Amino acid sequence: MSRAPAPPGASSSGPPAPSTPASRARADRQSRMGVVSGILTIVLILGLMQLWLLTATMNAVLGGDHAVAWPALGASAVCLLLNLGLLRYLYSLERSR
């Protein structure tokens, strides 16, 4: 069996590549917005995790259990470092533009 020829201008390997500088800039902006949205989602999750850590630690300390304070501080510091790393990545993403 033979296949029918593709219409002129159609590509069988997927969507055509952007051909004008404006369409390339638009595609680049859309891909960056996807990355930024993903980073904001991760930052939101890390922020909620830090709020939960603060609440759980305060509850434990006020209940007399002082052993959880240092591990909670360490986990919160890790969350802070992750957030700072993501912020640095965002700055480098903006600088490369």
N, C-alpha and C positions, 0 to 999 in steps of 0.2 A: 504494500500500500504506500502511496506517496502522499505527502502532506501538501496542503494548499500553501502557496507562497504567502508570506506575511505582507500586510499592506505597507506601503512606503512610510518610512519614519517609525515603524513599530519595531521594538526590540524584543527578542525572544528570551533574553537573559534577565529581564526584570525592568524596573522603571529606568528611564533614560537619565543619564548623569546631567546635573545642572550645567547649562551651557553659557549663561550670561553671568557677569560678575554680581548682579543684583540677586539672582536666584541662588548663587553659591553662598552669598552673604546670608540670605534668608535661611538656607539649610544649615549653615554653621551656627546661626543664632538659635535655631530650634534644637540642635543637638546640645548646645551649651545650656539651654533652659532645662533640658532633661537631666543633665548632670547636676545643675543647681537644685532642681526639685528633689532629686535623690539625696543630695547632701543635706538639704533642709529637713527632710524626713528623718535622717539619721540623727541630726542635731536635736530634733524634737524628742526622739526616743531617748537619747542620752540625757536630755534635760529632765524628762519625766522620771528616768531612773535615779537621777540625783535627788529629785524631790522625794521619791520613795525612800531612798537611803537616809535622807535627813529625818523623815518622819519615823521610820523604823528605829533609827539610832536614838532619837530623842525619847521615844517610847521606852526603849530598853534602858537607857541611862536613868530616866526618871523612875523606872521600876526597880532600880538598884543593880542592874547588870552592866557594869562598866567595861566588861571584856570585849564588847562589840564595837567600841568607839574607834580603836585603831584600825581594825580591818575595814570598817566603813569609811574611814578617812582615806585609806589606801585605794579603795574602789572608787571613791569620788574623785581622787586625784587622777586615776586612770581615765575616768570620763572627761575630766578637764583637759588632759593631754590629747585625747582623741578629738575633742572639739577644737582645740588650738591647731591641731594638725589639719583638720578639715578647713579651718579658716585660712591657714597658710596656703593650702591647695587652691582655694577660691581666689586668693590674691594672685597666685602664679597663673591661674587660668585667665584672669583679667589682664595681667601684664602681657601674656603671650598674644593677646588680641591685637 
